[in-house]
Amino acid sequence: MTLATIAVLAAGEAEHHGNVQAETFIFGVIAFVVFLALGLVTLSYRNVANRHAHKAEAYAQTHGTDLAQAGHGHH
């Protein structure tokens, strides 16, 4: 077989008749579901600090004014 014959046969076998959009629609659906799930996980962390405000207040009362000086750049 020559290279030209192999190329012609490969091109003939690669020919595909069908609706490509319908066949690949499931990839879009899967991507949408994954992004929706990740969005719900992100949304679940919303307002977490305020859920534990009583712990923050108790810590501030226990440690006094040291909390105001804590953080990055404060020594």
N, CA, C and O of each residue as an XYZ file, in Angstrom:
300
protein
N       0.834     -1.185      0.000
C       0.000      0.000      0.000
C       0.874      1.242      0.000
O       1.904      1.318      0.669
N       0.427      2.186     -0.760
C       1.168      3.440     -0.795
C       0.577      4.407      0.228
O      -0.511      4.177      0.757
N       1.289      5.465      0.493
C       0.828      6.469      1.451
C      -0.471      7.104      0.980
O      -1.345      7.400      1.795
N      -0.608      7.317     -0.323
C      -1.837      7.906     -0.860
C      -3.032      6.979     -0.640
O      -4.120      7.446     -0.304
N      -2.844      5.684     -0.822
C      -3.925      4.718     -0.615
C      -4.346      4.687      0.850
O      -5.536      4.642      1.160
N      -3.365      4.713      1.744
C      -3.679      4.712      3.175
C      -4.439      5.981      3.550
O      -5.386      5.919      4.334
N      -4.042      7.130      3.006
C      -4.730      8.388      3.293
C      -6.159      8.363      2.784
O      -7.062      8.845      3.468
N      -6.383      7.816      1.610
C      -7.733      7.735      1.052
C      -8.597      6.814      1.893
O      -9.754      7.133      2.168
N      -8.056      5.683      2.303
C      -8.820      4.758      3.138
C      -9.121      5.355      4.511
O     -10.221      5.179      5.033
N      -8.169      6.046      5.088
C      -8.385      6.678      6.390
C      -9.436      7.771      6.292
O     -10.265      7.912      7.190
N      -9.414      8.543      5.219
C     -10.404      9.603      5.034
C     -11.789      9.005      4.834
O     -12.781      9.562      5.305
N     -11.862      7.895      4.151
C     -13.152      7.247      3.939
C     -13.721      6.676      5.217
O     -14.936      6.697      5.413
N     -12.871      6.166      6.090
C     -13.338      5.602      7.350
C     -13.682      6.688      8.359
O     -14.552      6.491      9.207
N     -13.014      7.822      8.276
C     -13.262      8.902      9.217
C     -14.536      9.661      8.887
O     -15.015     10.449      9.702
N     -15.078      9.437      7.725
C     -16.295     10.127      7.329
C     -17.436      9.689      8.230
O     -17.648      8.497      8.456
N     -18.172     10.678      8.741
C     -19.206     10.377      9.719
C     -20.459     11.161      9.348
O     -20.413     12.375      9.154
N     -21.546     10.470      9.255
C     -22.807     11.123      8.940
C     -23.685     11.093     10.180
O     -23.984     10.026     10.716
N     -24.086     12.242     10.619
C     -24.942     12.308     11.796
C     -24.987     13.723     12.317
O     -24.342     14.625     11.784
N     -25.745     13.896     13.346
C     -25.907     15.200     13.955
C     -24.888     15.327     15.088
O     -25.077     14.771     16.170
N     -23.818     16.058     14.830
C     -22.748     16.198     15.813
C     -23.246     16.966     17.028
O     -22.841     16.668     18.152
N     -24.104     17.934     16.825
C     -24.613     18.716     17.945
C     -25.403     17.832     18.903
O     -25.264     17.973     20.118
N     -26.210     16.943     18.398
C     -26.992     16.055     19.257
C     -26.090     15.056     19.980
O     -26.370     14.679     21.118
N     -25.024     14.632     19.333
C     -24.129     13.659     19.956
C     -23.279     14.276     21.058
O     -22.918     13.586     22.011
N     -22.956     15.543     20.950
C     -22.092     16.193     21.936
C     -22.882     17.036     22.933
O     -22.274     17.699     23.774
N     -24.179     17.033     22.872
C     -25.016     17.811     23.785
C     -24.800     17.372     25.234
O     -24.861     18.189     26.153
N     -24.553     16.101     25.428
C     -24.387     15.576     26.786
C     -23.172     16.191     27.481
O     -23.183     16.331     28.704
N     -22.124     16.563     26.737
C     -20.966     17.195     27.361
C     -21.335     18.561     27.945
O     -20.847     18.933     29.012
N     -22.180     19.291     27.260
C     -22.651     20.567     27.791
C     -23.508     20.387     29.027
O     -23.422     21.171     29.972
N     -24.330     19.358     29.020
C     -25.182     19.078     30.179
C     -24.323     18.697     31.380
O     -24.567     19.158     32.495
N     -23.322     17.858     31.150
C     -22.429     17.458     32.240
C     -21.688     18.669     32.790
O     -21.575     18.817     34.007
N     -21.185     19.531     31.926
C     -20.471     20.732     32.372
C     -21.400     21.639     33.174
O     -20.995     22.196     34.194
N     -22.632     21.788     32.721
C     -23.597     22.628     33.436
C     -23.879     22.076     34.825
O     -23.942     22.836     35.791
N     -24.046     20.779     34.936
C     -24.319     20.151     36.232
C     -23.118     20.305     37.169
O     -23.288     20.562     38.361
N     -21.915     20.149     36.635
C     -20.713     20.309     37.464
C     -20.600     21.746     37.962
O     -20.342     21.966     39.145
N     -20.789     22.720     37.086
C     -20.709     24.119     37.512
C     -21.831     24.475     38.481
O     -21.623     25.281     39.388
N     -23.002     23.898     38.309
C     -24.102     24.129     39.235
C     -23.755     23.566     40.615
O     -24.007     24.211     41.633
N     -23.182     22.375     40.647
C     -22.789     21.777     41.923
C     -21.705     22.608     42.605
O     -21.762     22.826     43.815
N     -20.718     23.074     41.836
C     -19.664     23.913     42.418
C     -20.236     25.240     42.920
O     -19.790     25.760     43.943
N     -21.203     25.779     42.216
C     -21.856     27.005     42.668
C     -22.603     26.804     43.974
O     -22.598     27.678     44.840
N     -23.244     25.656     44.115
C     -23.952     25.366     45.364
C     -22.977     25.182     46.523
O     -23.268     25.595     47.645
N     -21.842     24.576     46.266
C     -20.826     24.442     47.312
C     -20.321     25.812     47.721
O     -20.171     26.088     48.911
N     -20.059     26.669     46.754
C     -19.602     28.028     47.057
C     -20.663     28.791     47.834
O     -20.345     29.504     48.787
N     -21.900     28.650     47.441
C     -22.994     29.345     48.114
C     -23.178     28.842     49.545
O     -23.625     29.593     50.411
N     -22.843     27.595     49.796
C     -23.015     27.045     51.138
C     -22.068     27.689     52.151
O     -22.332     27.644     53.353
N     -20.977     28.283     51.685
C     -20.041     28.946     52.585
C     -20.391     30.410     52.821
O     -19.642     31.125     53.487
N     -21.482     30.848     52.300
C     -21.896     32.240     52.444
C     -22.302     32.511     53.888
O     -23.048     31.732     54.483
N     -21.819     33.597     54.445
C     -22.203     34.082     55.764
C     -21.775     33.141     56.885
O     -22.414     33.116     57.937
N     -20.715     32.370     56.685
C     -20.270     31.417     57.696
C     -19.758     32.140     58.936
O     -19.984     31.672     60.052
N     -19.082     33.256     58.767
C     -18.520     33.981     59.908
C     -19.620     34.452     60.853
O     -19.429     34.448     62.069
N     -20.742     34.848     60.327
C     -21.824     35.328     61.180
C     -22.534     34.194     61.904
O     -23.203     34.434     62.909
N     -22.406     32.980     61.422
C     -23.021     31.844     62.117
C     -22.314     31.569     63.433
O     -22.902     30.997     64.351
N     -21.063     31.971     63.527
C     -20.281     31.695     64.719
C     -19.908     32.984     65.447
O     -18.842     33.070     66.057
N     -20.773     33.968     65.384
C     -20.500     35.253     66.015
C     -20.376     35.107     67.534
O     -19.588     35.819     68.155
N     -21.136     34.201     68.137
C     -21.055     34.020     69.586
C     -19.679     33.515     70.012
O     -19.201     33.869     71.090
N     -19.038     32.697     69.188
C     -17.692     32.236     69.499
C     -16.689     33.379     69.394
O     -15.773     33.476     70.211
N     -16.852     34.236     68.405
C     -15.950     35.375     68.239
C     -16.089     36.349     69.400
O     -15.094     36.893     69.879
N     -17.311     36.570     69.851
C     -17.532     37.474     70.981
C     -16.938     36.892     72.261
O     -16.352     37.622     73.060
N     -17.086     35.597     72.457
C     -16.517     34.962     73.647
C     -14.996     35.036     73.616
O     -14.373     35.268     74.653
N     -14.394     34.846     72.466
C     -12.947     34.943     72.325
C     -12.480     36.366     72.612
O     -11.469     36.564     73.286
N     -13.203     37.348     72.109
C     -12.825     38.746     72.325
C     -12.926     39.116     73.798
O     -12.096     39.872     74.302
N     -13.920     38.598     74.487
C     -14.050     38.896     75.918
C     -12.933     38.234     76.719
O     -12.435     38.803     77.690
N     -12.545     37.034     76.310
C     -11.503     36.310     77.029
C     -10.134     36.941     76.824
O      -9.347     37.027     77.767
N      -9.841     37.380     75.621
C      -8.517     37.875     75.292
C      -8.402     39.394     75.331
O      -7.326     39.928     75.063
N      -9.434     40.076     75.643
C      -9.395     41.525     75.823
C      -9.101     42.285     74.538
O      -9.628     41.953     73.476
N      -8.253     43.313     74.641
C      -7.978     44.186     73.504
C      -6.844     43.670     72.637
O      -6.489     44.331     71.661
N      -6.260     42.522     72.946
C      -5.187     41.965     72.125
C      -5.668     41.671     70.716
O      -4.868     41.642     69.781
N      -6.939     41.459     70.557
C      -7.502     41.120     69.258
C      -7.373     42.272     68.266
O      -7.225     42.035     67.067
N      -7.427     43.513     68.745
C      -7.339     44.664     67.851
C      -5.951     44.773     67.217
O      -5.824     45.288     66.107
N      -4.917     44.298     67.901
C      -3.566     44.389     67.385
C      -3.149     43.167     66.569
O      -2.072     43.166     65.972
N      -3.965     42.155     66.537
C      -3.615     40.927     65.820
C      -3.865     41.111     64.332
O      -4.674     41.943     63.923
N      -3.168     40.334     63.541
C      -3.372     40.378     62.101
C      -2.056     40.577     61.370
O      -0.996     40.634     61.993
N      -2.119     40.678     60.094
C      -0.940     40.839     59.279
C      -0.413     42.271     59.369
O      -1.172     43.232     59.235
N       0.877     42.399     59.595
C       1.499     43.720     59.613
C       1.459     44.409     60.945
O       2.032     45.490     61.081
N       0.812     43.840     61.938
C       0.750     44.457     63.267
C       1.618     43.656     64.216
O       1.503     42.433     64.301
N       2.500     44.366     64.942
C       3.393     43.662     65.876
C       3.243     44.231     67.256
O       3.907     43.776     68.187
